[in-house]
Amino acid sequence: MTNLTLAPKLLAIIAVSPSERVRCAQPGCNHTVYKAVHIVREGAQLMVLGSTCFAKRYGSANALGSPQHGGTSGRMLTAEERALLDSNTEALLQRFAEQEAREKQLVAERLNALKALKVRLSSPPPRPAPPPSLRSSYTGPVAPRKTAPWPWASGASIAAFLLRDGTGWVRVGHRDGRQCIAPWPAFDGWDETLPPSVGLADLQLGAYVVSDVVSAIAYLRARAAKEKITGIWSEAAAILATAGAAPD
């Protein structure tokens, strides 16, 4: 099968500065666009289309499904990427693919680290050896872990939610003042589990960044089987001991 027989494929949706507008490639259009610019492979040809011409050409805005690279919000290009769009669109798409591969690798590494941390936190401490004498060696209870395991966490109070679908989520403050909703334990596909109304997934943080914490908490609370608001991490982790990945 040759490229000429392949169905059209939506590769990316991008945005550029209004001063760096892109000319729509739809025959007869000649308009310039800067938001929701669609890059499509049609046979052996790469086409750059405005959103209106894309919908007219293929029947609807969603006719070709989700883009291969990035999301549907329209990734803003840097000045260097804007130049590549004109000079070598294939190289720009390859750059997108390489960036996504690096991001997936970082997410996998963070997932493994979080899973290892959960194992360490949930494992019982080793039983101490008997003392050499009858004198008691008891020095008082071991203080529970107070801080959340994310390195960016602020150390303020946290809220843990065990949802009825089996997933666990923690509202935790970032040191820079932002509020986040993080999965505990982390699982593959966590960044596609909660709706955009809760927040936007940040793969580097391993959490959703929340703009309206009241609405986000209300969403989780409406679906929660258990809830714990505390300043001590071990208390929050205790109600999430049975949490896992969302069901398929």
KAPE-V120364 format. One record per helix or strand of 3 or more residues. SS is the DSSP state (~ for helix, > for strand). FROM is the first residue (numbers start at 1). TO is the last residue. If there is no record, write none. Layout:
# KAPE-V120364
SS,FROM,TO
SS,FROM,TO
This chain:
# KAPE-V120364
~,3,5
>,9,15
~,18,20
>,37,42
>,45,49
~,51,58
~,79,87
~,89,122
>,158,163
>,168,174
>,179,183
~,190,192
>,200,202
>,207,210
~,213,222
>,224,230
~,233,239
